[in-house]
Amino acid sequence: MLGERLKELREAKGFVQRQVAALLEVDTAYVSKMERNEKPVSRSHIKKLSKLFEVEEKDLMPLWLADKVLQVVDDEQCAPDALTLALKELKRK
């Protein structure tokens, strides 16, 4: 999710992966893998990316967190039930 959005933002701004990699102080291969959702995006990178792409950090955070949740529940048969329970709990707060 987040990876696809970052790629869209990068392309809309006319940046190449090399430029994003330089900002994040990572290699280009890492940026490529981030955009394909093969490598996680660190939370500290969200702030830098939001500034680079001129978007609100709060617009990227739900995608970042959703990716984290999916990493935890991936391949779990009870994932939908667990997510439903978690959502109910969040709504009570």
N, C-alpha and C positions, 0 to 999 in steps of 0.2 A: 504494500500500500504506500508507505512512505517513499520507498525507492522510486516508484513510478511517478509520484508527485514531484520529487526532486529532479528527476530527469525532465519532466515537463517544464518546470521552472527554469532549469538551466538552459534548455533549448529556447525557451521564450526570450531569455535575456541574451542569447547568442554566445554563451560561454561554451568553451570546450572543457572536457573532463580535467585536462591538465591544469586549468585555472582554478577549478574547484579544489583539486588535490593540493595545489600550492597554498591555498587559504587554510585548508585543514591540516596541512603539514603531513600528508599521507601520499602514497603513490597513486598513480592514475588507475592502476588495476583495482585498488581498494574502492575508488569512486565508482568504477564500472560495476563492481560486485554489490556495492550499496544500492545502485540504481536497479539492479536485477534482484534485489532482496536476498542476496546470497551472503551478505555481511551486514551485521547490525550497525545502525548509526548510533554513535555515542550521544548521550544527552548533551554533552558540552558542545558537540558539533551543531546542534539545533540552533543555538544562538547565533553562531557564525553564519550558518546557512540562511537563516531568516534575514540577517542584515545584507548578505550578498544578493539574495533574490528579492529584497525589499518586500517581504511579507511579514506579517505578525508572527511572532514565535508561538502565540497561542493557537494559530491556525495549523501549525505543524505538529504540535504536541499530541493531539488526539491520534494522529496517524502513527507517531512514534510509540505511544503507549499501546495502541492496538496491535502493533507489530510485536511488542514485548509480550502481551497476553497470548497472542497466537503461538509464540515460541514455547511458552510454558504448556499450553494445552494441546499442541499439535500431537496427533496420533493417539489421543486419549478418547476412548469410546464414550466416556461420560462428559466430555467437554461441553456439549450444549446444555446439559443439566447443570453443570457447575457454573457456567456463565449466566444462566438464568437465575440461579441462587445469588450469585455475586451482584447481579443487576438489582435484584430485589433489595439486597442489603444496602447498596449504594443509594437507592431511592428513599430508604428510611432515614438516611443521615441528613 
